[in-house]
Amino acid sequence: MPLRLGSREFADDEFAVMAIINRTPDSFFDQGATFATDAALAAVTAAVAAGADIVDIGGVKAGPGPDVDAAEEIRRVADFVALVRAAHPALVISVDTWRADVGRAVADAGADLLNDAWGGHEPELAEVAASAGIGLVCSHAGGLPPRTDPHRVSYHDVVKDVVDTVVALAERAVSVGVHRDAILVDPAHDFGKNTRHSLEVSRRLDEVIVTGWPVLVAVSNKKFIGETLDTATGDRLAGSLAATAIAAWQGARVFRAHQVRETRQVLDMVASIRGSRQPAVSRRALA
């Protein structure tokens, strides 16, 4: 089915890039490079120019760290959402939050999508999305509370647990009024998972795809890539792009990424190989 977010409709054979914009001073990837408003706005403009369809704005680091309460999270993201909306009227704006109070604030500011990476920790977030008429990401976090790293986590079948969890969350969202065509599901690599779990999810992503819900994957520079290749955070681009290509080939629809231009090129190449996109030019052997 098509995916409708804000003023955009994404066909079922269309790949969308979701650029990461961190309004945090302690991001694992950029260490606060876009914490300042001017830097963050410049990053949004650069991401759009590089091929981003969606920007995902986050006000709290995903991993453990200093406490950030709801009021501070709202201060970091709500006014910024309004600035992005004014600067880019047609851009799909997502906010990475698990909190219903934050969801209300950013919906009022112009957000199109609430990206709940913590598996419905505050179930009221779905009602917020429904009331505002905006989208929701339903994710698998293994039942962990927000900002918690997994420790000796185990599953009888991690992919079955992912499928059962995200489908239940998506169906619940529909039941409270979220539009079915504005819901994505995310297997959430690294969240509630060790490296072998995340690799298995990548290998068997087609089992999530066949649920029929549009799938978002967020593999960019994550720890499972670092452990798989034994690389530091700043040297995970190749692994991230490999995982992105495999997810795209299996049918994922939206790709959350730090490096937008490279991700866009990988997705365009996959789309052209599978026949859903024409080459940008075709001159070879024709002259």
C-alpha positions in Angstrom: 0.0 0.0 0.0 1.2 3.6 -0.5 2.7 5.4 2.5 1.3 8.9 3.2 3.2 11.2 5.4 2.4 14.9 5.5 2.0 16.2 1.9 3.9 13.3 0.5 2.8 9.9 -0.9 5.4 7.3 -1.4 4.6 4.4 -3.8 5.2 0.9 -2.7 8.3 0.6 -5.0 9.8 3.9 -3.9 12.7 4.2 -1.4 12.7 7.2 1.0 15.7 8.5 2.9 15.2 9.7 6.4 18.1 12.1 7.5 19.1 12.1 11.1 19.2 15.5 12.8 20.4 15.3 16.4 19.4 18.2 18.7 21.6 16.7 21.4 25.0 17.6 22.8 26.1 14.0 23.2 25.1 12.1 20.0 27.1 8.9 19.6 27.8 9.9 15.9 28.3 13.6 15.7 29.0 14.5 19.4 26.7 17.6 19.3 27.6 19.0 15.9 23.9 19.9 15.2 22.9 20.9 18.8 23.0 24.6 18.0 19.9 25.8 16.0 21.9 27.4 13.1 24.0 24.2 12.7 20.9 22.0 12.8 19.0 24.1 10.2 22.0 24.0 7.9 22.1 20.3 8.3 18.5 20.0 7.3 19.1 22.1 4.2 22.2 20.0 3.3 20.3 16.8 3.8 17.5 17.9 1.5 20.0 18.9 -1.2 21.6 15.5 -0.8 18.4 13.6 -1.4 16.5 13.3 1.9 12.8 12.9 1.7 12.3 13.0 5.5 14.2 14.5 8.4 14.1 12.8 11.8 14.7 15.2 14.6 15.8 13.9 18.0 16.2 15.7 21.3 17.4 12.8 23.5 20.4 10.5 22.9 19.2 6.9 22.5 21.7 5.4 24.8 22.4 5.9 28.5 23.5 9.4 29.5 22.5 12.5 31.5 18.7 12.7 32.2 16.7 14.8 29.8 13.2 15.4 31.0 10.2 16.1 28.8 10.4 19.8 29.2 14.0 19.9 28.1 13.2 17.6 25.2 10.4 19.9 24.1 12.7 22.9 24.3 15.2 21.2 22.1 12.8 20.0 19.3 9.4 21.8 19.2 10.5 25.3 18.1 13.0 23.7 15.8 10.3 21.7 14.1 8.4 25.0 13.5 11.5 26.5 12.0 12.1 23.5 9.6 8.4 23.6 8.6 8.7 27.3 7.7 11.9 26.7 5.7 10.8 23.5 4.0 7.0 23.5 3.6 6.8 20.2 1.7 9.5 18.3 3.7 8.3 15.3 5.8 9.3 16.1 9.4 9.7 13.2 11.9 10.5 13.5 15.6 12.3 10.7 17.4 10.5 10.5 20.8 8.8 8.0 23.0 6.9 10.7 25.1 3.3 11.6 24.5 3.8 15.2 25.9 6.6 15.7 23.4 4.5 14.2 20.6 1.7 16.7 21.3 4.2 19.7 21.3 5.8 18.7 18.0 2.5 17.8 16.3 1.4 21.3 17.1 4.6 22.7 15.7 4.1 20.9 12.3 5.6 17.4 12.6 4.2 14.7 10.2 5.5 11.6 12.0 6.3 10.4 15.5 9.2 7.9 15.5 8.8 5.8 18.6 12.0 3.8 18.8 11.1 2.3 22.2 8.3 0.0 21.4 5.3 1.9 22.7 6.8 2.6 26.1 4.1 5.4 26.5 1.1 3.9 24.7 -0.6 7.3 24.7 1.8 8.4 21.9 -0.4 6.5 19.4 -3.4 8.4 20.6 -1.4 11.6 20.1 -0.6 10.6 16.5 -4.3 9.8 15.9 -5.6 13.0 17.4 -3.1 15.1 15.3 -3.7 13.0 12.1 -0.1 12.2 11.7 2.0 9.1 11.3 3.7 6.7 13.7 6.6 4.4 13.7 6.1 1.2 15.7 9.3 -0.4 16.8 10.7 -3.5 18.5 12.9 -2.7 21.6 12.6 -6.1 23.3 10.5 -4.6 26.1 13.4 -2.5 27.5 12.7 1.0 28.9 14.0 4.0 27.0 17.8 4.6 27.0 18.6 1.1 28.2 21.3 -1.0 26.7 20.5 -4.8 26.4 22.3 -7.1 28.7 22.4 -10.9 28.0 19.1 -10.6 26.1 17.8 -13.7 24.5 15.0 -14.8 22.3 13.6 -18.2 21.2 13.3 -16.6 17.7 14.2 -12.9 17.5 12.5 -12.3 14.2 9.3 -13.9 15.3 9.4 -11.6 18.4 10.0 -8.6 16.1 7.1 -9.5 13.8 4.7 -10.2 16.7 5.6 -7.0 18.5 5.5 -4.5 15.6 2.3 -6.0 14.1 0.5 -5.8 17.5 1.7 -2.2 17.9 0.6 -1.2 14.4 -2.8 -2.8 14.8 -3.3 -1.1 18.1 -2.4 2.2 16.5 -5.1 1.7 13.9 -7.6 0.8 16.6 -7.1 4.1 18.3 -7.3 6.1 15.0 -3.9 6.4 13.4 -4.3 6.2 9.6 -3.2 2.8 8.4 -1.3 4.3 5.5 0.7 6.5 7.9 2.2 3.7 10.0 5.7 2.2 9.6 7.2 -0.7 11.5 10.9 -0.8 12.5 12.7 -4.0 13.6 15.1 -1.6 15.5 18.6 -3.0 15.0 20.6 -2.8 18.2 17.6 -1.9 20.4 17.1 -4.8 22.8 19.4 -6.9 20.6 22.9 -8.1 20.5 25.0 -8.1 17.3 24.0 -11.6 16.3 20.3 -10.7 16.7 20.6 -7.7 14.5 22.4 -9.7 11.8 19.6 -12.3 11.9 17.0 -9.5 11.6 18.9 -8.2 8.6 19.1 -11.7 7.1 15.4 -12.4 7.6 14.0 -9.0 7.0 11.7 -10.4 4.4 9.7 -11.9 7.2 8.9 -8.4 8.5 8.3 -7.1 4.9 5.6 -9.7 4.3 3.4 -8.4 7.1 2.4 -5.7 4.6 3.4 -2.8 6.9 5.9 -0.4 5.3 9.3 -1.1 6.9 11.7 1.5 8.2 15.3 0.3 8.8 17.8 2.3 11.0 21.2 0.6 10.6 23.3 3.7 10.0 26.7 3.4 11.9 25.2 1.2 14.6 27.0 -0.9 17.1 26.2 -4.2 15.4 28.0 -3.0 12.3 31.0 -1.8 14.4 31.2 -5.2 16.1 30.7 -7.2 12.9 33.6 -5.4 11.2 35.5 -4.3 14.3 35.3 -0.7 13.3 35.0 2.6 15.2 32.0 4.8 14.9 33.5 6.9 12.2 34.5 4.0 10.0 31.1 2.2 9.6 29.9 3.7 6.3 30.7 0.7 4.1 29.0 -1.7 6.5 26.0 0.7 6.8 25.6 0.8 3.1 25.9 -2.9 2.7 23.2 -3.5 5.2 21.1 -0.8 3.6 21.4 -2.4 0.1 20.3 -5.8 1.5 17.3 -4.3 3.3 16.3 -2.4 0.2 16.5 -5.5 -2.0 14.3 -7.4 0.5 11.7 -4.6 0.3 12.3 -2.1 3.1 10.8 1.3 2.3 12.4 4.0 4.5 16.1 4.2 5.5 17.2 6.3 8.5 20.7 7.5 7.8 23.5 9.9 8.8 25.2 10.0 5.4 22.3 11.0 3.1 24.1 11.3 -0.3 25.7 7.9 -0.1 22.5 6.2 1.1 20.6 7.9 -1.7 23.0 6.6 -4.3 22.9 3.0 -2.9 19.1 3.1 -3.0 19.0 4.5 -6.5 21.3 1.8 -7.6 19.2 -1.0 -6.0 16.1 0.5 -7.6 17.7 0.6 -11.0 18.9 -3.0 -10.7 15.5 -4.2 -9.8 13.9 -2.2 -12.6 11.8 0.4 -10.7 14.1 3.3 -11.6 15.7 4.3 -14.9 19.4 5.2 -15.1 20.0 8.9 -14.7 21.7 8.8 -18.2 22.2 6.1 -20.7 24.9 6.8 -23.3 27.1 3.7 -23.2 27.3 1.8 -26.6 24.5 4.1 -28.1 26.7 6.5 -30.0 
